[in-house]
Amino acid sequence: MKLTSLSTEDIQAIHDATLRILSETGVILKEPESRSLLMEHGAFMLNGRLCLPEHLVESCLALCPSKVVLAGRGAEVTIGDGSMHVHNLGGARDVLELERGVLRAATRYDLAESARLLDALENVSTVTPLYTPQDVPAAAMTLAMFDQTVRNTVKPVNGPGVQSREEVQHLAEAIQIVFGKRSAVTLAVSPISPLTYPDELLQAILEIAKQGIPFVPLPCPNLGATAPMSLAGALAQQNAENLAAIVLAQLAAPGLPVIYSGRLATINMRTLGPAWGNPEIGLAAAATVQIGHRYHLPVNVYGLACNTYGLDIQNGYERALNAIVPALAGADELSGVGEMAGGIFSCPAQMVIDNEIIGMVQRLWRGFQVNEESLALEVINSVMQSGRNFMAENHTVNYLRAGEAWIGTLTMPESNWEAWRDNGSRTVVDRALDSANNILNQHEVLPLSAEQSRALDEVMKMVTTND
C-alpha cells in the first residue's frame, strides 16, 4: 500500500525552493576547512553567508549510493532495499518506572537494559542508544552510549548523535574494535535551525567522512519557531539543511553512504513545549520520505511519536497514526520505539507496546495480493459443495501461516468480558509490563569477546581520564 502527501509537482516545487534557499539565502558556515572545501567547488559568500550553486548540489547528490548496509554482531540490514526497517528513540534523558510512578535520571544500567530488551523485540531492526546516562562524564557520553548498546545487542547499531571531531574519533576507534574495518554503524549530526552549522559540527561531519562512516544529517526544525509556520516552507528549509550537509560530506568523501533524514516537529505555541503527538508529525514525515526519495536516497523519519506522559489512549492513537502515515509513504526506516513526552523519557512497557504497533503497521504496509490462488474460487466452491466451513481447508492454514491475518502478542487471551473481569481486568499496559520483565529476566545477548571488552574499557578509561 502507498500513501503520499505530495504530488510530483509539489516535490519539484520544494526542490526548486531548496535550491533557491541554498544559492540565494545561503547557510551560516564559518569553519575554515569546510568553507575552503566548498568554495573550491563553486560555493561563494553573499551577505556573510555561504551559498551553494545548483550544479554543486546536484553533482554531490548524484554521488550518494541509494542503499546503506548496516551490520551488527549477529544481523545485517540494508536501508533502501524496499523493506521498512524500524529503530528506537535515541537519547532520552529520563526513565519512567511505571510500577512506582517515578521519573528519574537514566543511568548506564538503564541504557544496557534497554538495548537488551530491544534486541529481543522482533519488529525492531536496528538499535539506537536509547538513553543519555547521567552517571557518565559529559566528555564520555557518546562513547558510553555506543559502548553499552553494542555490548547488549547483536542487531545493527545506530550511533549516537555527535557534536565534535573528537567524539567521532573515539567512536571510530570503538567501532573498529567491535566490527573491524567495516563501516557498520551510522553517525548523525544535527545542524542548528535555521541553516546554521557551528564549527564543531562541521568538523564532526568532515571526520565522519574521513572515517568512511555512514552519515545521517539530522535537521530538527520546529514549525513557527526555527522554521516557517507553513509545512511547505519548513520542509524546504529542512531539505536545504540536509543538502548542505550532504554536499560537504560528499566533497570530503565522494560516494559516502548517506541516509536522508528529518525531524520536522511542531511546538505548542502557547507554552513553547513539544507537541510531537500532532498529526503534522506524520504528515511532515511522509513528505520527507517523498523528498528524500526524489534524490534516490534511503530515508529515515520519525514514526512513533506522542506527547503524553503516560501509557494512555492518547499515547496509543498519536503514535499509531504518526507511524502509519510515513510507513505507507514508503519510509525506509522509522524511528521512535520507546518515545514518550516528546522524547524526554521512556520505559520498558512502551517499547513492548511499540513493537506491537509496528507489527500492525508492517501488516498495513505489506498489503495483500490479488491473484488466482488468493481469490480462492476453488476453495469457495469446495466448501459450498461439501457443507464444511473454511477452518479445515489447507488454503486457510497456508494463508494463516503466511500472515494474512495479523496476530499480536499483547492481545487479550480471554474470550469474553466476564472472563477478562475475573482474570483481573488486565490491560495492554499490564501485559506489556509483564512481557518486558519476562524478556529482561530471560533474554541473553552474545557477549563481546574478552579482548574486545578490554579494548573498549581502555578507550572509555582514556576518554574519562582526559575529561
C-alpha positions in Angstrom: 0.0 0.0 0.0 1.1 3.5 -0.7 0.0 6.9 0.7 1.5 10.1 -0.4 1.1 13.7 0.9 2.8 15.5 -2.0 2.2 15.4 -5.7 5.1 15.2 -8.2 4.7 18.9 -8.8 4.8 19.6 -5.1 8.0 17.7 -4.7 9.6 19.6 -7.6 8.4 22.9 -6.2 10.0 22.1 -2.8 13.2 21.0 -4.5 13.3 24.3 -6.6 12.7 26.3 -3.4 15.5 24.5 -1.7 18.0 25.3 -4.5 17.0 29.0 -4.2 17.5 28.9 -0.4 21.0 27.4 -0.8 22.0 29.7 -3.7 20.3 33.0 -2.8 20.0 32.9 1.0 22.8 30.6 1.9 23.9 29.0 5.2 25.9 30.2 8.2 29.1 28.3 7.8 32.4 29.8 9.0 34.7 26.8 9.8 37.8 27.3 7.7 38.4 23.8 6.4 34.7 23.3 5.4 34.4 26.7 3.8 37.6 26.3 1.8 36.5 22.9 0.5 33.1 24.2 -0.5 34.4 27.4 -2.2 37.0 25.3 -4.1 34.0 23.7 -5.8 32.0 26.8 -6.6 30.4 27.9 -3.3 30.5 31.7 -2.8 29.9 34.3 0.0 26.9 36.5 0.0 25.8 38.8 2.8 28.0 36.9 5.2 26.5 33.5 4.4 27.9 30.7 2.2 25.8 30.0 -0.9 25.8 26.7 -2.8 25.2 26.8 -6.6 22.6 24.4 -8.1 25.2 22.5 -10.1 27.3 21.7 -6.9 24.2 20.4 -5.1 23.1 18.2 -7.9 26.5 16.8 -8.6 27.0 15.9 -5.0 23.6 14.2 -4.7 24.5 12.1 -7.7 27.5 10.7 -5.8 25.3 9.2 -3.0 24.6 5.5 -3.0 20.9 4.5 -3.0 21.3 1.9 -0.3 23.2 1.8 3.0 24.2 -1.6 4.6 24.3 -1.7 8.4 25.9 -4.7 10.1 25.5 -5.8 13.7 27.3 -8.6 15.5 24.6 -11.0 14.5 22.4 -9.4 11.9 22.6 -7.1 8.8 20.1 -4.8 7.3 20.0 -2.8 4.1 18.4 0.6 4.4 16.8 1.4 1.0 16.2 -2.2 -0.1 12.4 -1.8 -0.3 11.8 -3.0 3.2 10.6 -0.9 6.1 13.1 -1.1 9.0 12.5 0.3 12.5 14.6 1.6 15.4 14.0 3.2 18.7 14.1 6.7 20.1 17.6 7.9 20.8 19.0 10.0 23.7 16.1 10.1 26.2 17.1 11.8 29.5 14.9 10.0 32.0 13.4 6.6 32.8 9.7 6.2 33.8 9.4 3.5 36.5 5.9 2.6 35.7 5.2 0.4 38.7 6.2 3.2 41.2 5.1 6.1 39.1 8.5 7.6 39.4 10.5 9.6 36.8 14.3 9.5 37.4 17.5 10.2 35.6 18.8 7.5 33.3 22.0 5.5 34.0 24.3 3.2 32.2 22.4 0.3 33.6 19.2 1.6 32.1 21.0 2.1 28.7 22.2 -1.5 28.8 18.9 -3.0 29.8 17.0 -1.1 27.1 19.4 -2.4 24.5 18.9 -5.9 25.7 15.1 -5.5 25.6 15.2 -4.0 22.1 17.5 -6.9 21.0 14.6 -9.3 21.8 11.8 -7.3 20.1 11.2 -8.9 16.7 9.9 -5.8 14.9 12.9 -3.7 15.9 15.5 -3.9 13.1 18.3 -1.7 14.5 19.1 -0.3 17.9 20.0 3.3 18.8 21.3 4.2 22.3 18.0 4.9 24.0 19.2 6.9 27.0 21.8 9.6 27.7 23.1 8.2 31.0 23.5 10.8 33.7 26.2 8.9 35.6 28.7 9.4 32.9 31.0 12.4 32.4 29.9 14.7 29.6 33.0 14.1 27.5 32.5 10.4 27.6 28.7 10.4 27.0 28.6 9.4 23.3 31.2 6.7 23.7 29.4 5.3 26.8 26.1 5.3 24.8 27.7 3.2 22.0 29.6 1.0 24.4 26.6 0.0 26.5 24.4 -0.5 23.4 26.8 -2.6 21.4 27.5 -4.9 24.3 23.8 -5.6 24.7 22.6 -6.2 21.2 23.7 -8.2 18.2 21.5 -6.1 15.9 22.9 -3.3 13.8 23.6 -0.2 15.9 22.8 3.4 15.0 25.5 5.5 16.7 24.6 8.4 19.0 24.4 12.0 17.6 27.9 13.5 17.6 28.9 17.1 18.1 32.7 17.2 17.6 35.6 15.7 15.8 36.9 14.2 19.0 33.7 12.3 19.6 33.8 10.9 16.1 37.4 9.8 16.5 36.7 8.0 19.8 33.6 6.3 18.3 35.5 5.3 15.2 38.1 3.6 17.4 35.3 1.8 19.3 33.5 0.8 16.1 36.7 -0.8 14.7 37.3 -2.7 17.9 33.9 -4.4 17.5 33.4 -4.5 13.8 36.9 -4.3 12.3 37.2 -2.1 9.2 33.5 -2.5 8.2 31.6 0.8 8.2 28.8 -0.8 10.1 27.4 2.0 12.3 25.7 5.2 11.4 26.6 8.6 13.0 24.3 11.6 12.9 24.9 15.3 13.1 22.1 17.9 13.7 22.6 21.4 12.3 21.1 24.3 14.2 17.9 25.5 12.5 17.6 27.7 10.7 20.5 26.9 8.3 23.4 27.2 10.8 26.5 24.9 11.1 28.7 25.6 14.0 32.4 24.9 13.6 32.4 21.8 15.8 29.6 20.2 13.9 31.3 20.8 10.6 34.5 19.2 11.9 32.4 16.2 13.0 31.0 15.9 9.5 34.5 16.0 8.0 35.7 13.4 10.4 32.8 11.1 9.7 33.6 11.4 6.0 37.3 10.8 6.7 36.5 7.6 8.6 34.1 6.4 5.9 31.2 6.0 8.4 27.7 6.1 7.0 26.3 9.7 7.6 22.9 10.8 8.8 22.3 14.6 8.5 19.5 15.1 11.1 17.9 18.6 10.9 15.3 19.2 13.6 13.4 22.4 12.8 10.2 23.4 14.6 7.3 24.9 12.8 6.9 28.6 13.6 10.0 28.8 15.8 13.1 27.7 13.9 11.3 27.2 10.6 8.4 28.8 8.8 4.9 28.0 10.2 3.9 26.7 6.8 4.7 23.0 6.3 5.9 23.6 2.7 8.3 26.3 3.8 9.5 24.3 6.7 10.1 21.3 4.5 12.1 23.4 2.0 14.3 24.7 4.8 14.7 21.2 6.3 15.7 20.0 2.9 18.2 22.8 2.5 19.8 21.9 5.9 20.0 18.3 4.7 21.5 19.0 1.3 24.1 21.4 2.6 25.5 18.7 5.0 25.3 16.1 2.2 27.3 18.3 -0.2 30.1 18.8 2.4 30.2 15.1 3.2 30.4 14.1 -0.5 33.1 16.6 -1.3 35.1 15.2 1.6 34.5 11.6 0.7 32.7 11.0 -2.7 30.3 8.1 -2.5 30.0 8.2 1.3 26.8 6.3 2.3 24.1 8.8 3.4 20.7 8.3 5.0 18.4 11.2 4.3 16.6 12.2 7.5 14.5 14.9 9.1 12.7 15.6 12.4 10.5 18.5 11.5 8.3 19.0 14.6 5.6 21.2 16.0 5.5 23.0 19.2 2.7 24.2 21.5 2.8 27.9 20.6 1.1 28.8 24.0 3.8 27.0 26.1 6.6 26.6 23.6 6.8 23.0 24.7 7.0 20.0 22.3 3.8 18.8 20.5 5.0 15.6 19.0 1.6 14.0 19.0 0.2 16.4 16.4 -0.8 14.8 13.1 1.6 17.2 11.4 4.4 15.0 12.6 3.2 12.1 10.5 2.3 14.4 7.6 5.8 16.0 7.6 7.5 12.7 7.9 5.6 11.3 4.9 6.6 14.4 2.9 10.2 14.0 4.0 10.2 10.4 2.7 8.9 11.6 -0.7 11.5 14.4 -0.9 14.4 12.1 0.0 13.3 9.5 -2.5 13.4 12.2 -5.2 17.2 12.0 -4.7 17.1 8.2 -4.7 18.3 8.2 -1.1 17.2 5.9 1.7 15.1 7.9 4.2 14.8 7.7 8.0 11.9 9.6 9.7 10.0 9.7 12.9 7.0 7.4 13.2 6.1 6.5 16.8 5.7 10.0 18.2 3.5 11.2 21.0 3.3 14.0 23.6 1.8 12.2 26.6 3.4 11.4 30.0 1.6 8.1 30.4 0.6 4.9 28.6 -3.0 6.0 27.9 -5.3 6.1 25.0 -3.8 9.4 23.7 -0.4 7.8 23.7 -1.7 5.0 21.6 -3.6 6.9 18.9 -1.0 9.6 18.5 1.9 7.2 17.9 0.0 4.8 15.8 -1.3 7.5 13.4 2.1 9.2 13.2 3.7 5.8 12.3 1.2 4.7 9.7 1.4 7.8 7.5 5.2 7.8 6.8 5.2 4.0 6.6 2.6 4.0 3.9 4.6 6.8 2.1 7.4 4.3 1.8 9.8 5.2 4.7 12.9 3.0 4.6 13.4 3.4 8.3 11.1 4.6 11.1 12.3 5.8 14.4 10.6 6.3 17.8 10.2 3.0 19.5 10.0 3.8 23.2 9.5 7.6 22.7 7.4 9.3 25.4 6.7 13.0 26.2 8.4 14.4 23.1 11.5 12.2 23.6 12.2 13.2 27.1 11.8 9.8 28.7 10.9 6.1 28.0 10.0 2.9 29.8 10.2 -0.8 29.0 6.5 -1.3 28.6 6.3 1.4 26.0 9.0 -0.4 23.9 7.0 -3.6 24.0 3.8 -1.8 23.1 5.6 -0.1 20.2 6.8 -3.5 19.0 3.2 -4.5 18.8 2.2 -1.3 17.0 5.0 -1.7 14.5 3.8 -5.2 13.8 0.4 -3.8 12.9 1.9 -1.0 10.8 4.1 -3.5 8.9 0.9 -5.6 8.2 -0.7 -2.5 6.6 2.5 -1.7 4.7 2.6 -5.2 3.2 -1.0 -5.0 1.9 -2.3 -8.2 0.2 -2.1 -9.9 -3.2 -4.9 -10.5 -5.6 -4.2 -13.5 -7.9 -5.7 -16.8 -8.8 -4.7 -18.5 -5.6 -5.8 -15.7 -3.3 -9.1 -15.3 -5.0 -9.8 -18.8 -3.8 -12.6 -19.7 -6.2 -11.9 -23.5 -6.0 -11.9 -23.3 -2.2 -15.2 -21.4 -2.1 -16.7 -23.9 -4.5 -15.4 -26.9 -2.5 -16.8 -25.5 0.8 -20.2 -24.8 -0.7 -20.5 -28.3 -2.1 -19.3 -30.1 1.0 -21.1 -28.1 3.5 -18.0 -27.6 5.6 -16.6 -24.3 6.8 -13.2 -22.9 5.8 -11.4 -23.9 9.0 -10.4 -27.3 7.7 -9.1 -26.1 4.4 -5.4 -26.2 3.6 -5.8 -22.8 1.9 -6.8 -21.4 5.3 -3.8 -22.9 7.1 -1.4 -21.7 4.4 -2.6 -18.1 4.4 -2.8 -18.0 8.2 0.9 -19.2 8.4 1.8 -16.6 5.7 0.5 -13.8 8.0 -2.7 -12.9 6.0 -4.3 -12.2 9.4 -2.1 -10.4 11.9 -1.8 -11.9 15.4 -0.4 -9.7 18.1 1.4 -10.8 21.3 -0.5 -8.4 23.7 -4.0 -9.2 22.5 -6.4 -10.2 25.2 -6.4 -14.0 25.8 -9.8 -14.0 27.4 -12.8 -15.0 25.3 -15.4 -12.7 26.8 -15.9 -9.7 29.2 -16.7 -11.9 32.2 -13.5 -13.9 31.8 -11.5 -10.7 31.3 -13.0 -9.2 34.5 -12.4 -12.4 36.5 -8.8 -12.5 35.3 -8.2 -9.1 36.9 -9.3 -6.8 34.1 -5.7 -6.6 32.8 -4.9 -4.0 30.2 -2.4 -3.9 27.4 -0.1 -1.9 29.7 -0.3 -4.7 32.3 0.6 -7.3 29.7 3.4 -5.2 28.2 5.0 -4.6 31.6 4.9 -8.4 32.3 6.3 -9.1 28.8 9.2 -6.6 29.3 10.0 -8.0 32.7 10.0 -11.6 31.3 12.3 -10.6 28.5 14.7 -8.9 30.8 14.7 -11.9 33.1 15.3 -14.4 30.4 16.9 -12.9 27.2 20.6 -13.2 26.9 22.8 -11.5 24.4 26.0 -12.9 22.9 28.8 -11.1 24.8 31.7 -9.4 23.2 35.0 -11.3 23.2 37.1 -10.7 26.3 39.7 -8.9 24.0 37.0 -6.6 22.6 35.6 -5.9 26.0 39.0 -5.0 27.4 39.8 -2.8 24.4 36.5 -0.9 24.8 37.2 -0.4 28.5 40.6 1.1 27.7 39.1 3.6 25.2 36.4 4.5 27.8 39.1 4.9 30.5 41.2 7.1 28.3 38.3 9.4 27.5 37.1 9.6 31.0 40.6 10.3 32.4 41.2 13.1 29.9 37.9 14.7 31.0 
